[in-house]
Amino acid sequence: MSRTVVVVGGGYGGAAVAKALQEEADVVLIDPRDAFVNVAGSLRALTRPDWAGNMFFPFDTLLTRGTVIRDRAVSVDPDGVTLASGRRVAADYLVLATGSSYAYPARLNADSVDEALDDLRQTHKELASAERVLILGAGPVGLELAGEIKDVWPDKHVTIVDPAERLLPDFESEMRDDLHRQLDELGIQVRLGTGLTAPPTTEASRAGTFTATTTGGEEITADIWFRAFGLRVNSDYLTDGRLTTLTPQGQVSVTETLNVHGPDGILGHVYAIGDLTDVAEDKMAAYALRHAEVVAQNITAHLRGEQVAATYRPMPDPMILIPLGSRRGVGQMPTPDGPAVIPAATVSEYKGVDLFTGRFTEQFGPTAA
Ligand SMILES: Cc1cc2nc3c(=O)[nH]c(=O)nc-3n(C[C@H](O)[C@H](O)[C@H](O)COP(=O)(O)OP(=O)(O)OC[C@H]3O[C@@H](n4cnc5c(N)ncnc54)[C@H](O)[C@@H]3O)c2cc1C
């Protein structure tokens, strides 16, 4: 019986599916990168270059039995994948897990660990020389970046600007109050309900002094700025419509079993997981990992000739962990009694101390550091 499982994208979801199925099937993992990237570590990798290697887990050690092809999918159809190199990879099962992109440094531009580390070291140098930092976007990424910067350089002036009227509006007000208190303690300036009248005149993530004006008329002078908004789904390779029709947001529409909707019905052997999908929930690694478990169970059942049974349902309440450096932070977790706001020490314990490095070292082997 044919049992080739082709996984497109080796982020949180794809790497976990590939790892889970390597004993059951002939797994082929396709990704242009040379390592799994623990994206949650990227902002600390910027502020502490000596720590940066901890966010990479080479694919060679992560998969012991499968095949890793370092290439980019340019088209997928129900029978397999066409790669940028022109190579064709035939598949009995397909798992699409190409995730999303975001502005650097939250997401790294380079595909190789060495180049990514060079980029981070360069930006670190430019950030180190900047006295005043402007962050555009007060979502989780902007807040976390501000916290990491203050952890290393408590005296830098950090200002965050966001047109939203409230921080993290979908979360409990108790958590928001705690967040404002900690931001005040750290001396992080937050300007809500306002944007800039024009983008800064310098390039994002590059040193260079500029003055920007907010729509409220305030002038902000800074020596570097970072973009912390604008998630984009990585689904360009599906726009030819040979496999599925993307949603208006560029996402892949999936069923409860995480099978992909094809033009003529559900594709029983094709799955999509993680940030790529139209599952109605925040886009998070924690959810991508849960999708991966469901898909690994369903493909295993198929291979064994058993009934496909695992389904995925989003959690009723949102959750989040936002460290502000290694010791502070805010969070909200689901409990049987509803969402619970958690203290800084717990945020630190779950995420802030090592940004999940320990967890991925257990699962994926040693880091590149
Ligand atoms: C700074 C930051 C901190 C975060 N912290 C948390 C957190 O604490 N907890 C949490 O749950 N979530 C967190 N997230 C969100 C989390 O990173 C994403 O939800 C997660 O990465 C999604 O995983 P994924 O498997 O869908 O895809 P990704 O992790 O985005 O991986 C996609 C992979 O696909 C590859 N790829 C892309 N296009 C192609 C192609 N055409 N062909 C082949 N391969 C391709 C990419 O190279 C990449 O390796 C954070 C995000 C950021 C930016």
Ligand as a Chemical Component Dictionary entry (heavy atoms), coordinates in Angstrom:
data_LIG
# 
_chem_comp.id                   LIG 
_chem_comp.type                 NON-POLYMER 
_chem_comp.pdbx_formal_charge   0 
_chem_comp.three_letter_code    LIG 
# 
loop_
_chem_comp_atom.comp_id 
_chem_comp_atom.atom_id 
_chem_comp_atom.alt_atom_id 
_chem_comp_atom.type_symbol 
_chem_comp_atom.charge 
_chem_comp_atom.model_Cartn_x 
_chem_comp_atom.model_Cartn_y 
_chem_comp_atom.model_Cartn_z 
_chem_comp_atom.pdbx_ordinal 
LIG C1  C1  C 0 7.033 37.033 17.853 1  
LIG C2  C2  C 0 5.989 35.966 17.862 2  
LIG C3  C3  C 0 5.717 35.289 19.047 3  
LIG C4  C4  C 0 4.750 34.295 19.067 4  
LIG N1  N1  N 0 4.499 33.653 20.242 5  
LIG C5  C5  C 0 3.573 32.688 20.281 6  
LIG C6  C6  C 0 3.295 32.004 21.493 7  
LIG O1  O1  O 0 3.851 32.311 22.546 8  
LIG N2  N2  N 0 2.376 31.024 21.502 9  
LIG C7  C7  C 0 1.706 30.675 20.362 10 
LIG O2  O2  O 0 0.879 29.759 20.427 11 
LIG N3  N3  N 0 1.934 31.300 19.181 12 
LIG C8  C8  C 0 2.846 32.300 19.107 13 
LIG N4  N4  N 0 3.073 32.961 17.932 14 
LIG C9  C9  C 0 2.306 32.592 16.708 15 
LIG C10 C10 C 0 2.989 31.402 16.009 16 
LIG O3  O3  O 0 4.303 31.736 15.674 17 
LIG C11 C11 C 0 2.222 30.971 14.753 18 
LIG O4  O4  O 0 0.875 30.781 15.048 19 
LIG C12 C12 C 0 2.841 29.672 14.239 20 
LIG O5  O5  O 0 4.128 29.926 13.723 21 
LIG C13 C13 C 0 2.006 28.999 13.160 22 
LIG O6  O6  O 0 2.572 27.747 12.912 23 
LIG P1  P1  P 0 2.391 27.026 11.506 24 
LIG O7  O7  O 0 2.833 25.621 11.702 25 
LIG O8  O8  O 0 1.024 27.263 10.961 26 
LIG O9  O9  O 0 3.374 27.745 10.486 27 
LIG P2  P2  P 0 4.756 28.491 10.616 28 
LIG O10 O10 O 0 5.349 28.350 11.952 29 
LIG O11 O11 O 0 4.503 29.860 10.063 30 
LIG O12 O12 O 0 5.691 27.683 9.608  31 
LIG C14 C14 C 0 5.440 27.656 8.243  32 
LIG C15 C15 C 0 6.620 26.979 7.554  33 
LIG O13 O13 O 0 6.269 26.842 6.171  34 
LIG C16 C16 C 0 7.372 27.167 5.366  35 
LIG N5  N5  N 0 6.862 27.611 4.059  36 
LIG C17 C17 C 0 6.236 28.771 3.760  37 
LIG N6  N6  N 0 5.899 28.786 2.449  38 
LIG C18 C18 C 0 6.316 27.601 1.923  39 
LIG C19 C19 C 0 6.245 27.010 0.623  40 
LIG N7  N7  N 0 5.679 27.651 -0.416 41 
LIG N8  N8  N 0 6.778 25.765 0.453  42 
LIG C20 C20 C 0 7.342 25.084 1.506  43 
LIG N9  N9  N 0 7.436 25.611 2.748  44 
LIG C21 C21 C 0 6.920 26.848 2.947  45 
LIG C22 C22 C 0 8.100 28.264 6.146  46 
LIG O14 O14 O 0 9.475 28.324 5.773  47 
LIG C23 C23 C 0 7.903 27.806 7.597  48 
LIG O15 O15 O 0 8.966 27.002 8.025  49 
LIG C24 C24 C 0 4.047 33.966 17.874 50 
LIG C25 C25 C 0 4.312 34.653 16.677 51 
LIG C26 C26 C 0 5.275 35.641 16.675 52 
LIG C27 C27 C 0 5.560 36.358 15.350 53 
# 
loop_
_chem_comp_bond.comp_id 
_chem_comp_bond.atom_id_1 
_chem_comp_bond.atom_id_2 
_chem_comp_bond.value_order 
_chem_comp_bond.pdbx_ordinal 
LIG C1  C2  SING 1  
LIG C2  C3  SING 2  
LIG C2  C26 DOUB 3  
LIG C3  C4  DOUB 4  
LIG C4  N1  SING 5  
LIG C4  C24 SING 6  
LIG N1  C5  DOUB 7  
LIG C5  C6  SING 8  
LIG C5  C8  SING 9  
LIG C6  O1  DOUB 10 
LIG C6  N2  SING 11 
LIG N2  C7  SING 12 
LIG C7  O2  DOUB 13 
LIG C7  N3  SING 14 
LIG N3  C8  DOUB 15 
LIG C8  N4  SING 16 
LIG N4  C9  SING 17 
LIG N4  C24 SING 18 
LIG C9  C10 SING 19 
LIG C10 O3  SING 20 
LIG C10 C11 SING 21 
LIG C11 O4  SING 22 
LIG C11 C12 SING 23 
LIG C12 O5  SING 24 
LIG C12 C13 SING 25 
LIG C13 O6  SING 26 
LIG O6  P1  SING 27 
LIG P1  O7  DOUB 28 
LIG P1  O8  SING 29 
LIG P1  O9  SING 30 
LIG O9  P2  SING 31 
LIG P2  O10 DOUB 32 
LIG P2  O11 SING 33 
LIG P2  O12 SING 34 
LIG O12 C14 SING 35 
LIG C14 C15 SING 36 
LIG C15 O13 SING 37 
LIG C15 C23 SING 38 
LIG O13 C16 SING 39 
LIG C16 N5  SING 40 
LIG C16 C22 SING 41 
LIG N5  C17 SING 42 
LIG N5  C21 SING 43 
LIG C17 N6  DOUB 44 
LIG N6  C18 SING 45 
LIG C18 C19 SING 46 
LIG C18 C21 DOUB 47 
LIG C19 N7  SING 48 
LIG C19 N8  DOUB 49 
LIG N8  C20 SING 50 
LIG C20 N9  DOUB 51 
LIG N9  C21 SING 52 
LIG C22 O14 SING 53 
LIG C22 C23 SING 54 
LIG C23 O15 SING 55 
LIG C24 C25 DOUB 56 
LIG C25 C26 SING 57 
LIG C26 C27 SING 58 
# 
